[in-house]
């Protein structure tokens, strides 16, 4: 491999210089060399090393739905999971009892949760991210509570039971899990907008 000298402008701004350096590193990762380099395309491998072949990411799906008006959310462990483009895997929360979904709700709506099958279930506010475990205290929030309230929970709902009616009045993104099936992936995001 022959190296050629390339004139460099001294008055490059820091951002442009950083971008230029990154482009040179990525460009230097392809092709072959008598020094053992080469291979196919990943970014930022060291000189003289084989660049790893990139692993394609799984196909992602936009799982979001936006039901109109007042909303009933089915809790159903066993629905196929959905790999959302923003939040990752969601499972077991649905507005049609057929698809796991990220659920968008209009501000000012009311919300109820129903344990469909494979209960018991709960809908517990986890905070602003998916946590390692659902450690919500599992005490049912009183009727009329906003789902954005700290430690919000429907409490335990057995098959066929429906929660109290709650409000969705505070715009935001709320991460929810089922206390009983969270370690198995039963979780979603409810977006109030």
LINBEL-V533601 format. One record per helix or strand of 2 or more residues. SS is the DSSP state (alpha for helix, beta for strand). FROM is the first residue (numbers start at 0). LEN is the number of residues. If there is no record, write none. Layout:
((SS FROM LEN) (SS FROM LEN))
This chain:
((alpha 13 14) (beta 30 2) (beta 37 2) (beta 49 2) (beta 63 3) (beta 70 5) (beta 81 3) (beta 87 4) (beta 92 2) (beta 101 4) (beta 108 7) (beta 123 4) (beta 165 3) (beta 171 6) (alpha 181 3) (beta 186 6))
